């Protein structure tokens, strides 16, 4: 889609994005869902609830799941899948 920053406001694109997220494996879908809700992957502040803490996994695991999810979503939304 050419990296158009306005595309996120397109209702058709939002439907495609939501469908692509729904098709992700559960672990990746949970990470993306929490990111969409504004949670951080990690924080040095022990009082901040992070995705790592919520999913009870290492921050590297969260980063890997996020990277795999984004790669899959990018391919799906660009029509490569």
C-alpha positions as a printed Julia matrix, in Angstrom:
81×3 Matrix{Float64}:
   0.0     0.0    0.0
   2.97    2.26  -0.48
   3.46    3.15   3.2
   0.72    5.79   3.13
   0.29    6.95   6.76
  -3.35    7.9    6.06
  -4.23    4.32   5.1
  -4.95    3.44   8.73
  -8.05    5.65   8.53
  -9.4     3.72   5.53
 -12.28    1.49   6.74
 -11.53   -1.17   4.1
  -7.89   -1.3    5.15
  -8.92   -1.56   8.82
 -11.1    -4.58   8.0
  -8.21   -6.2    6.11
  -5.84   -5.44   8.99
  -8.21   -6.88  11.58
  -8.72  -10.02   9.49
  -4.95  -10.43   9.06
  -4.42  -10.02  12.81
  -7.15  -12.58  13.52
  -5.31  -15.06  11.27
  -2.06  -14.79  13.25
  -0.98  -17.58  15.59
  -2.35  -17.05  19.1
   0.95  -15.95  20.68
   1.57  -13.33  17.99
  -2.06  -12.17  18.0
  -1.93  -11.56  21.76
   1.24   -9.45  21.43
  -0.26   -7.36  18.61
  -3.51   -6.96  20.55
  -1.69   -5.69  23.62
   0.42   -3.34  21.5
  -2.78   -1.94  19.96
  -4.03   -1.3   23.49
  -0.91    0.77  24.19
   1.06   -1.61  26.41
   4.85   -1.54  26.24
   6.87   -4.63  25.38
   9.06   -3.97  28.42
  10.08   -1.27  30.85
  12.89   -0.69  33.32
  10.26    0.56  35.8
   9.04   -2.47  37.79
   5.72   -0.72  38.48
   4.73   -0.53  34.81
   2.66   -3.44  33.5
   4.25   -4.67  30.29
   3.46   -7.27  27.68
   6.38   -9.34  28.97
   4.85   -9.41  32.44
   1.31  -10.06  31.19
   2.38  -13.01  29.08
   4.94  -14.16  31.66
   7.76  -14.35  29.14
  11.07  -12.71  28.39
  11.08   -9.38  26.56
  13.13  -11.0   23.76
  10.3   -13.49  23.26
   7.84  -10.6   22.96
  10.11   -8.82  20.46
  10.44  -12.01  18.38
   6.68  -12.59  18.36
   6.1    -8.96  17.38
   8.67   -9.16  14.56
   7.15  -12.37  13.17
   3.64  -10.92  13.42
   4.62   -7.69  11.67
   6.38   -9.61   8.89
   3.28  -11.77   8.35
   0.94   -8.78   8.47
   3.07   -6.78   6.06
   3.09   -9.68   3.58
  -0.67  -10.26   3.94
  -1.54   -6.6    3.48
   0.82   -6.17   0.53
  -0.74   -9.19  -1.14
   2.29  -11.47  -0.89
   0.42  -14.19   0.99
